[in-house]
Amino acid sequence: MRYEELRERLARLKAARRAVILAHNYQAGPVQDIADFVGDSLELSRKAAAVEAETIVFCGVHFMAETAAILAPSKTVLLPDAGAGCPMADMITADELRRWKERHPGRKVVCYINTSAEVKAESDVCCTSANAVRVVESLPDEEVLFVPDKNLAAFVARNSRKKIIAWDGYCYVHHHIYPADVAAGRREHPEAEVWAHPECRPEVIDLADKALSTGQMIAEARRTARREVVVATEAGITYRLKKENPGKEFHPVKHTALCANMKKTTLPKVLAALEGGGTRITVPEDIRLRALGAIEQMIRI
């Protein structure tokens, strides 16, 4: 099917099903281009809850579609590829978290949004990479448990007065960005500023000019007077950065910094989801309500 024909069919199906297509910043360019909204995981989930649509096609990974289902339980949330998971989210289960809490009685649990609904349901409050420091600082406790990303936990610990007890998880894409990659990026682009995602190793963040979440990178790209930037995060974000800021140059610190799960979503799979395929993501009501409580606590903060 030709690209224009596919886009026309997508438009007809979206109208017929009263659907919207959401795409994460790390999705491939063609998927971002056909989306109604592009953004980070929480931003898109909140958009799913707010838009007047019956069907949400979430071009991202499983935990993101779950979060949309938590916030918009009356809507049909579809994941175009059932196998699009998140290795970091899979690094902790609800059972593991319950046992961990037993070893640290009385400690509040802060969970990164990049977790399953079951883990959110066992947590006190969620956070994003943009607000993690603020969320942790808002708690009265001197010690908190943080799951699942040890690199984001380290970032919070360095920017907070709290003691962070971190789970030993990580995003394999960010964890495999090394100081040598930043050094190579600076050599190749000596006039560029370097931005690093807080999921990166602490030693990588130390070498960057700014530590920014994906949403913060999108906003900073519009504001900055710098004409060239090297970004230490999943390389897919450079597509949107370049598209929205044509007078500036954006380079991935590492061209192989790619999330295989994010790239599982393709235009034919998005079309198939609207045609009745895809995987419907649902969350049992008891888990949904408890997970919603952790998300709403973050939003209140």
N, C-alpha and C positions, 0 to 999 in steps of 0.2 A: 504494500500500500504506500502510495506517495505521501510525502510529509504533509502537503496541503490538504490532501484528502483525509488523512488521519486527523488533522486539526479540526476539519469541518465535522467529521463524525464525532469527535470528542465534544464539540460545542453542542451538537444536536442531543447527544446522550446526557450531557450535563443539564440541559434545559428540561429534558423529559424526566429525569430522576431528581430534579431540584438539588443538584449536587454542586459541591465546590472541590477544587483540587488544591491541596496544601503541599508544599515542597520545602524540605529543609535546605539550609544554605550549602550543605555538602552534596546535594544531589547533582547529577550530571546536567550540563547546560541545557540540552533539549527538554529535560523534565522541568527544570526551572522555568523555561520559556512558556510552557503550556499551563503552568500553575496560576491559580487566581491569587494566591498569596505565597510569598517566600519568606522564611524567617528561621529563628531558632525553635527548639522543641516546645518550650513553654509558651512562647509568643503564638505559635501556630495552634496549640491546644486551646488557648484562650480565645483565639479567633474562631476555632471550631464551635466553641460554646456560644459565641456572640452572633455568628452569621445566621441569617434565616435560610437554612438549607436542611434538607432531610437526610442527605447522604454526604459524608466526608470521605474523600479519597486521600489518605495520608501517605505521601511519598517520603518515607523516612524509614525508621526501624521500629521494631515491635513495641518497645517501651513508650515511644512517642505516640503511637496509635492508642495504646492503653491509656495514656494520660488524657488524650482527647475523649476517650470513652468515659473516663472518670468525670470529666467536666461537662460532658454533653451526653448523658445517658439515654436521652430520648432519640438520639440520632443514630443512623447506621454508619459505623466507622469501618472503612475498608482499607486493608493493607494490600497493595498490589502484588507483593511477593511474600508468601508465608515464611520463607526462610531468611528474611531480612531481620536478623537479631542484632544484639549488641553484646560482644564478648565481655565488656566491663560490667554491664548490668547482670550478666550471668555469673559473675564472680562471687556473688553472695545470694543466698536463698533466704526465705523467711525463717526456716528452721535454724540455719546458721546464725542469723541475727538474734533469734530468741535465745539460743545458747550463749551467744556473746554477751547479751544483756544480763544473763544470769551471772556471768563472771564479773560484771561491773554493775552491781545493783545500785539503783537510784540515779544512774547517769542518763541524761537526755540523749536521744539519738537524732542527729541531723543527717538526713539522707539526701544525696544528690538527686536531682530530677531524673538522672540516667539510671533508674532502678525499676524493677518490676512493681506492679501494683501491690503484690503481696508484701514486698519489702517496705514500700511506702506505708502500708497499713500497720506495720510494726514500729514505725518511726514517730517521733514527736513533731517534727517539722521538716519540710523539704527545703532545698535551696537550689539555686542555679550557680553557674560559674561567675555570673555577674554580681549576685547578691550574697554569696556564701559568707563573706566576712561580716556583712551587716547582720545576717541571720544569726550567726554564732555569737556575735557581740551582744545581741539583744537578749540572750538567755542569761538568767541570774547565776547559773552554775559556773564554777571555776573550771570544771572538767566536762568535756562532752565527747560522745562517741560520734565518729564521722564515717559514713559508708557511701560508696565503696572505693572511692578514688583517693589513694594515698598521696598522689601529686597535688590534687586540689586541696587536700587536707594540709599538706605542707605549706602551700601558698597561704591558706587561712591562718595557720599557726604563726607564720612570719609577719602577718599583718593584724594580729589580734593579741589581746592580753590573756586569752584563754589557753588552757592546756588541751590539746587535741589528741585523742586516742583514735588512731586511724586503722581502718580495715586495709588489708594488703591487696587492694585491687588497683587497676589502672586501665586507661585506654591504650590499646596496643599501638595505635597510630601516633599519638602524642608521645608515648613512652619511648618510641623508637626514633624520635628526633633528638639528636645529640649536639653537644657544644661544637663539635667539628662541623656539623651542618650549618650552624649559625655563622661560624667563622668563614666557611666557604661562601655563604650568601653575601657576607660583607665584602669579601674579596671580589666577587663577581659584580656586585652592585655597591660600590664604595660610597655613593651619594644617598643610598637608601636608608630609611629608618626601619628598625626591626620590631615587629609586634609578635608576641608569643601568647598562646592560649594558656590559661591557668592549669590546664590538664598536663602541660609539659613538665618535664623534670625541673626541679629547682635550679640546677646549674644552667639549664637553658634559659629560664626566666631571668637569671642573673645577667645574662649576656644581651638580653633584649632591651630596647628602649622603653617599651610599654607592654604590660600584661593586660590583655583584653579578651573578653568573651567574644563569640561570633557576632552577637548583636552589637556589642560595643565596637567591634571592628567595622561593621557596616556604617555606624554613626560617625566614627572617627574618620573614616575615609572621606566623608562628605565635608568634614570640618577642616581637616589638616591642610596646611599650606605645602607640605612635602609633596613632591611630584613623583616620588618613587618609594615603594615600601616592599619589604620582604616579610612574608607572613609565615610564622611557625605554627601551623595548624593543618587540618585536612585540606589538601590542595584544591578541592572543589569550590571552596569559597572564593577563589580568585576569579571565577567566572562572573559571579554577581558583582564583585568589587570593580572589575573592569567594565562591565556593562553599565553600571550606574555612575561611573567616574571616568569617562572616556579621555579626559586630559591627564590622567595619572597612570602610572605603571605599578602593577602588583605582581610579585613573583612568589611562588611557593618556595619555602626554604628547602624543600625536598620534593621533587616531582613524584617520588614513590610514596609520599605520605597520603595514602588513599585508603578509605574505609571500604573494604570489599562488600560489606553488607549494604552500605548506602548505594553502591553502584549496581545492586541487583535490580533496582527499579528501572524499568525501561518504558518507552512510550507504548509499545504493544501491550505491556502488562497493565498500564494505566487504562488503556482502552478496554482490555479484557475485564478489568474490575468493574467498569461502568456497564459492561454488557452482561453482568451477572456473575462474573468470576471474582477473583480476589478472595481474601480471607476476612470475614467479619470478625472484628475484635470486640469482645465483650468482657466485662468484669463482674463477678458475682457481687450482689448488692451489699452483703456484709463487708466484703473487702473494699468495695468501691467507697462506701461511706467512711471507713476508717482512713483510707488513703486520701480521700477528699479533705478530711480534717487536717492532715499534715500539709496539704497544698494550701488550704485556706489560711492556716496559721502563718505560712510564709507570706502570703499575699497581704495579710494584716500587718506584718512587720514591714 
